[in-house]
Amino acid sequence: MAWGRRGALKEKNAVLLSFTRSFHAGVQWIADPSNKEKATTPLMEKVNGMPRPAAEKAYERLLDPADGIYRDLRIDRAGLKTVLDLRTKYAVPRKELMNVERYIDAGFLDAALR
């Protein structure tokens, strides 16, 4: 979902917890089938007149159980591993980044979603 420095997480914990809770509530709202029309209408209005079929397809892709947004906001560890591999390979200065778990604070998400 997001990233941040550990110091910033401590310094702005209340604001970041509130943001995470709100983001999660938004994802849950969008995922509720009764909100599909309300969720797709802004796409049709704001994205250069996107036609309804395209807006509905975007909605379905966003909520696809295999490839869409994680409704529980968990981190895609394989995706993060890819980011770390790319950073290791291309960034300057070069730095070996291996342990995905080092970059995930599951306690923060747990606290936000309680």
Backbone as numpy.savetxt, mean C-alpha at the origin, in Angstrom:
# Nx Ny Nz CAx CAy CAz Cx Cy Cz
3.00 -0.91 2.00 2.20 0.28 2.00 3.04 1.54 2.00
3.94 1.63 2.97 4.75 2.84 3.07 6.08 2.52 3.73
6.94 3.48 3.76 8.21 3.30 4.42 8.54 4.57 5.17
9.44 4.45 6.10 9.90 5.60 6.85 11.08 5.23 7.72
11.82 6.24 8.11 12.94 6.01 9.02 12.40 5.70 10.41
13.13 4.86 11.14 12.68 4.49 12.48 12.52 5.71 13.38
13.42 6.67 13.25 13.32 7.89 14.06 12.05 8.66 13.77
11.68 8.73 12.49 10.44 9.42 12.12 9.22 8.68 12.63
9.28 7.35 12.62 8.16 6.56 13.15 7.96 6.85 14.64
9.06 6.99 15.36 8.94 7.30 16.79 8.46 8.74 17.00
9.04 9.66 16.24 8.76 11.08 16.40 7.32 11.42 16.02
6.81 10.79 14.98 5.48 11.12 14.47 4.52 9.95 14.58
4.71 9.14 15.61 3.97 7.90 15.76 2.46 8.10 15.73
1.93 9.05 16.48 0.48 9.25 16.55 -0.09 9.62 15.18
0.58 10.49 14.47 0.10 10.90 13.14 0.17 9.73 12.17
1.25 8.97 12.21 1.41 7.85 11.29 0.43 6.72 11.60
0.15 6.49 12.87 -0.86 5.50 13.24 -2.23 5.94 12.71
-2.55 7.21 12.87 -3.82 7.74 12.38 -3.92 7.62 10.87
-2.84 7.97 10.17 -2.83 7.84 8.71 -3.05 6.39 8.30
-2.34 5.47 8.95 -2.45 4.05 8.61 -3.86 3.54 8.85
-4.45 3.92 9.96 -5.85 3.52 10.25 -6.80 4.07 9.18
-6.60 5.31 8.81 -7.46 5.94 7.80 -7.28 5.28 6.44
-6.04 4.99 6.07 -5.76 4.32 4.80 -6.44 2.95 4.79
-6.32 2.22 5.90 -6.93 0.91 6.00 -8.46 1.01 5.88
-9.04 2.00 6.53 -10.50 2.20 6.43 -10.89 2.51 4.99
-10.06 3.28 4.28 -10.34 3.57 2.88 -10.29 2.32 2.01
-9.32 1.48 2.26 -9.22 0.22 1.50 -10.44 -0.65 1.77
-10.85 -0.72 3.04 -12.03 -1.51 3.38 -13.28 -0.95 2.71
-13.39 0.37 2.65 -14.54 1.02 2.02 -14.59 0.68 0.53
-13.44 0.81 -0.13 -13.38 0.51 -1.57 -13.71 -0.95 -1.82
-13.26 -1.84 -0.93 -13.47 -3.28 -1.12 -14.91 -3.71 -0.89
-15.70 -2.87 -0.27 -17.12 -3.19 -0.03 -17.86 -3.08 -1.36
-18.41 -4.17 -1.87 -19.09 -4.13 -3.18 -20.20 -3.08 -3.27
-20.80 -2.72 -2.15 -21.86 -1.72 -2.20 -21.31 -0.33 -2.52
-20.00 -0.14 -2.46 -19.38 1.15 -2.78 -18.75 1.19 -4.17
-18.92 0.15 -4.96 -18.28 0.08 -6.28 -18.61 1.29 -7.14
-19.87 1.67 -7.20 -20.26 2.81 -8.03 -19.60 4.10 -7.54
-19.60 4.31 -6.23 -18.98 5.51 -5.66 -17.47 5.50 -5.85
-16.87 4.33 -5.91 -15.43 4.22 -6.09 -15.00 4.40 -7.54
-15.84 3.98 -8.48 -15.45 4.07 -9.89 -15.85 5.40 -10.54
-16.87 6.06 -10.01 -17.32 7.33 -10.60 -16.22 8.39 -10.67
-15.42 8.59 -9.61 -14.35 9.59 -9.71 -13.33 9.26 -10.81
-13.09 7.99 -11.05 -12.17 7.63 -12.14 -12.73 8.11 -13.47
-14.00 7.90 -13.68 -14.62 8.31 -14.94 -14.65 9.83 -15.07
-14.80 10.53 -13.96 -14.88 11.99 -13.98 -13.52 12.67 -14.07
-12.52 12.11 -13.41 -11.22 12.80 -13.26 -10.12 12.32 -14.19
-10.25 11.14 -14.73 -9.18 10.59 -15.58 -9.59 10.70 -17.04
-9.58 11.92 -17.53 -9.88 12.21 -18.94 -11.05 11.42 -19.50
-12.15 11.43 -18.78 -13.35 10.77 -19.28 -13.20 9.26 -19.44
-12.55 8.63 -18.49 -12.38 7.18 -18.56 -13.74 6.52 -18.74
-13.87 5.62 -19.71 -15.16 4.95 -19.90 -15.46 3.98 -18.75
-16.74 3.75 -18.50 -17.17 2.89 -17.41 -16.48 1.52 -17.43
-16.40 0.83 -18.59 -15.74 -0.49 -18.58 -14.29 -0.43 -18.08
-13.57 0.63 -18.46 -12.18 0.76 -18.01 -12.12 1.04 -16.51
-13.02 1.88 -16.00 -13.06 2.18 -14.57 -13.39 0.92 -13.77
-14.33 0.14 -14.27 -14.69 -1.09 -13.57 -13.55 -2.11 -13.60
-12.82 -2.14 -14.72 -11.67 -3.05 -14.80 -10.58 -2.61 -13.82
-10.34 -1.31 -13.72 -9.35 -0.80 -12.76 -9.76 -1.16 -11.34
-11.03 -1.03 -11.03 -11.56 -1.38 -9.71 -11.33 -2.87 -9.43
-11.64 -3.70 -10.40 -11.46 -5.15 -10.24 -9.99 -5.52 -10.07
-9.11 -4.85 -10.84 -7.67 -5.13 -10.72 -7.14 -4.72 -9.34
-7.61 -3.57 -8.85 -7.18 -3.10 -7.54 -7.55 -4.12 -6.46
-8.70 -4.74 -6.61 -9.19 -5.67 -5.58 -8.91 -7.13 -5.89
-8.17 -7.42 -6.95 -7.86 -8.79 -7.31 -7.18 -9.49 -6.13
-7.71 -10.63 -5.70 -7.14 -11.31 -4.52 -5.68 -11.71 -4.68
-5.25 -12.01 -5.90 -3.87 -12.45 -6.10 -2.91 -11.29 -6.36
-3.35 -10.29 -7.11 -2.44 -9.24 -7.55 -2.83 -7.84 -7.11
-3.94 -7.70 -6.40 -4.41 -6.39 -5.99 -3.86 -5.96 -4.65
-4.42 -4.88 -4.15 -3.99 -4.33 -2.87 -4.30 -5.32 -1.75
-3.40 -5.41 -0.79 -3.63 -6.25 0.37 -4.58 -5.52 1.30
-5.72 -6.10 1.55 -6.74 -5.42 2.37 -6.31 -5.31 3.82
-5.36 -6.14 4.24 -4.86 -6.05 5.61 -3.56 -5.23 5.69
-3.16 -4.63 4.56 -1.99 -3.75 4.44 -0.65 -4.44 4.71
-0.63 -5.76 4.69 0.64 -6.45 4.94 1.65 -6.09 3.83
2.89 -6.30 4.13 3.97 -6.01 3.20 4.20 -7.22 2.30
4.35 -6.98 1.02 4.68 -8.04 0.06 6.19 -8.27 0.17
6.56 -9.31 0.88 7.97 -9.57 1.14 8.76 -9.85 -0.13
8.16 -10.54 -1.08 8.85 -10.81 -2.35 9.09 -9.50 -3.10
8.11 -8.60 -3.06 8.27 -7.30 -3.71 9.37 -6.48 -3.03
9.38 -6.50 -1.71 10.43 -5.78 -0.98 11.79 -6.38 -1.27
11.86 -7.69 -1.37 13.13 -8.36 -1.72 13.63 -7.87 -3.07
12.72 -7.70 -4.03 13.10 -7.19 -5.35 13.66 -5.78 -5.23
13.02 -4.94 -4.42 13.51 -3.57 -4.22 14.91 -3.60 -3.62
15.12 -4.43 -2.61 16.44 -4.51 -1.98 17.49 -5.03 -2.96
17.12 -6.01 -3.78 18.06 -6.54 -4.78 18.45 -5.46 -5.79
17.47 -4.67 -6.24 17.76 -3.60 -7.19 18.63 -2.52 -6.56
18.35 -2.20 -5.30 19.16 -1.20 -4.59 20.59 -1.71 -4.41
20.73 -2.97 -4.09 22.06 -3.57 -3.93 22.84 -3.51 -5.25
22.16 -3.80 -6.33 22.82 -3.89 -7.63 23.16 -2.52 -8.24
22.25 -1.54 -8.11 22.41 -0.31 -8.88 22.75 0.95 -8.10
22.46 1.01 -6.83 22.63 2.26 -6.10 24.09 2.54 -5.79
24.39 3.83 -5.70 25.72 4.28 -5.33 25.55 5.16 -4.10
26.26 4.92 -3.03 27.28 3.89 -2.90 26.65 2.51 -2.80
27.41 1.52 -3.25 26.92 0.14 -3.23 26.84 -0.35 -1.79
25.74 -1.01 -1.48 25.55 -1.55 -0.15 24.73 -2.81 -0.29
25.18 -3.87 0.35 24.49 -5.17 0.31 23.28 -5.13 1.24
22.09 -5.25 0.69 20.85 -5.25 1.47 20.20 -6.61 1.29
20.19 -7.40 2.35 19.76 -8.79 2.21 18.50 -9.13 3.01
18.48 -8.79 4.27 17.45 -9.27 5.18 16.17 -8.43 5.10
15.17 -8.95 4.42 13.89 -8.25 4.26 13.28 -7.91 5.61
13.36 -8.81 6.55 12.72 -8.61 7.86 13.30 -7.41 8.62
14.51 -7.04 8.30 15.13 -5.88 8.95 14.37 -4.60 8.63
13.68 -4.58 7.51 13.02 -3.37 7.03 11.51 -3.36 7.29
11.02 -4.32 8.04 9.59 -4.41 8.31 9.36 -4.31 9.81
8.49 -3.39 10.19 8.11 -3.25 11.59 6.66 -3.70 11.71
6.47 -5.01 11.89 5.12 -5.58 11.96 4.38 -5.06 13.18
5.09 -4.71 14.22 4.46 -4.17 15.42 3.72 -2.87 15.15
4.26 -2.05 14.27 3.60 -0.79 13.94 2.24 -1.05 13.29
2.21 -1.93 12.29 0.96 -2.23 11.62 -0.04 -2.89 12.58
0.45 -3.79 13.40 -0.42 -4.42 14.41 -1.05 -3.36 15.31
-0.25 -2.41 15.77 -0.77 -1.35 16.64 -1.77 -0.48 15.91
-1.51 -0.20 14.66 -2.41 0.66 13.89 -3.76 0.01 13.65
-3.77 -1.29 13.48 -5.01 -1.98 13.11 -5.77 -2.56 14.31
-5.29 -2.30 15.51 -6.01 -2.74 16.72 -7.20 -1.89 16.97
